[in-house]
Structure formats: structure tokens, C-alpha cells
């Protein structure tokens, strides 16, 4: 396990990062590329991940998404699947809520 730093909100707590690295899918369009740039900015600001409890596995003290959703599957209809026609608008709203515009 790795020990977290101040920026995670759980300083000094050992945590896991199961399932990493992760792959996310975005359309190769002007809007999709704009969203990717915003995601990169959010990542640089350390807003993409946090230490918490996984909603999928229930594991505690693990690296989890920080309320900015990513499409990690190419299975249409899957909760995390892409394509998803409303995804870009929703993720822009999530980014905006974190101060990324």
C-alpha cells in the first residue's frame, strides 16, 4: 500500500489503487477534445481521484473517482459504457462544479 499525502484529504493513511491504471473513452470530436483538455486540467489540479470507499467493491481506503465520471467501457448501455449521448454535457457540469471550465 501507498501512504497518502495532504492533498488527498487522508494524510498518512495507507491506501490501495486496485484496477489502475484506468482507460477512459471520449469521442474524437471538437467537443470531445475540449472535454479531454478539461479532464487533463482537473487531473493536474488533483481533482480526478480521491481516497475513499469504492462504490463497486466496497473496499475502503482505496483510490476512487472524485465525482467526475469517466467512461471506462465501450459496451453501449453499460453504466460506464461509451457511447453515451449525454455524457459530455454531464461531465462538463461535474467539472464546472469542481471549478474547471
C-alpha positions as CSV (number, residue, x, y, z in Angstrom):
1,X,0.0,0.0,0.0
2,X,1.0,3.6,-0.6
3,X,0.6,6.3,2.1
4,X,-1.4,9.3,1.2
5,X,-0.4,12.9,1.3
6,X,-2.1,16.1,2.4
7,X,-3.7,16.7,-1.0
8,X,-5.9,13.5,-0.7
9,X,-7.6,14.6,2.5
10,X,-6.5,11.4,4.2
11,X,-2.9,12.3,5.1
12,X,-0.8,9.4,6.4
13,X,-3.4,6.8,5.7
14,X,-2.2,3.7,3.7
15,X,-4.4,3.2,0.6
16,X,-4.6,0.8,-2.4
17,X,-5.1,1.6,-6.1
18,X,-6.7,-1.6,-7.4
19,X,-7.7,-1.6,-11.1
20,X,-5.1,1.1,-12.1
21,X,-4.1,2.4,-14.5
22,X,-7.6,3.1,-15.9
23,X,-8.6,3.9,-19.5
24,X,-11.3,6.4,-20.4
25,X,-13.1,6.9,-23.7
26,X,-14.0,10.2,-25.3
27,X,-15.2,10.9,-28.9
28,X,-12.6,12.3,-31.3
29,X,-14.6,15.4,-32.0
30,X,-14.1,19.1,-31.2
31,X,-16.2,18.9,-28.1
32,X,-14.7,15.6,-27.0
33,X,-11.2,17.0,-27.3
34,X,-12.3,20.1,-25.3
35,X,-13.5,17.8,-22.6
36,X,-10.2,15.9,-22.6
37,X,-8.4,19.2,-22.1
38,X,-10.6,20.0,-19.1
39,X,-10.0,16.5,-17.7
40,X,-6.3,17.0,-18.0
41,X,-6.6,20.3,-16.2
42,X,-8.7,18.7,-13.4
43,X,-6.0,15.9,-13.2
44,X,-3.2,18.5,-12.8
45,X,-5.3,20.1,-10.0
46,X,-5.6,16.7,-8.3
47,X,-9.4,16.6,-8.7
48,X,-10.0,13.4,-10.6
49,X,-9.3,10.9,-7.8
50,X,-9.5,10.8,-4.0
51,X,-9.1,8.2,-1.3
52,X,-12.4,6.7,-0.2
53,X,-14.7,3.7,-0.4
54,X,-15.3,2.1,-3.7
55,X,-19.0,2.0,-4.7
56,X,-18.4,-1.0,-6.9
57,X,-16.3,-3.2,-4.5
58,X,-16.9,-1.7,-1.1
59,X,-13.2,-1.5,-0.5
60,X,-12.1,1.2,1.9
61,X,-9.0,3.5,1.8
62,X,-8.7,3.0,-2.0
63,X,-8.3,5.3,-4.9
64,X,-11.7,6.2,-6.3
65,X,-13.2,8.7,-8.8
66,X,-13.9,12.1,-7.2
67,X,-17.3,12.9,-8.7
68,X,-16.0,13.4,-12.2
69,X,-17.3,10.4,-14.1
70,X,-15.3,8.7,-16.9
71,X,-16.5,6.2,-19.5
72,X,-14.3,3.2,-18.9
73,X,-16.1,0.7,-21.1
74,X,-17.0,0.5,-24.8
75,X,-20.1,-1.5,-24.0
76,X,-23.2,0.6,-25.0
77,X,-25.8,0.5,-22.3
78,X,-23.3,-0.3,-19.5
79,X,-23.3,2.3,-16.7
80,X,-19.7,3.1,-17.5
81,X,-20.1,2.5,-21.3
82,X,-19.4,4.8,-24.2
83,X,-21.1,5.9,-26.4
84,X,-23.5,7.8,-24.1
85,X,-25.2,10.7,-25.8
86,X,-25.5,12.9,-22.7
87,X,-22.1,12.2,-21.2
88,X,-20.1,15.2,-22.5
89,X,-22.7,17.6,-21.1
90,X,-22.8,15.8,-17.7
91,X,-19.1,15.6,-17.3
92,X,-18.8,19.3,-18.2
93,X,-21.2,20.1,-15.4
94,X,-19.2,17.8,-13.0
95,X,-16.0,19.6,-14.0
96,X,-17.6,23.0,-13.5
97,X,-18.8,22.0,-10.0
98,X,-15.1,21.5,-9.2
99,X,-14.1,24.9,-10.7
100,X,-12.8,23.6,-14.0
101,X,-14.3,25.4,-17.1
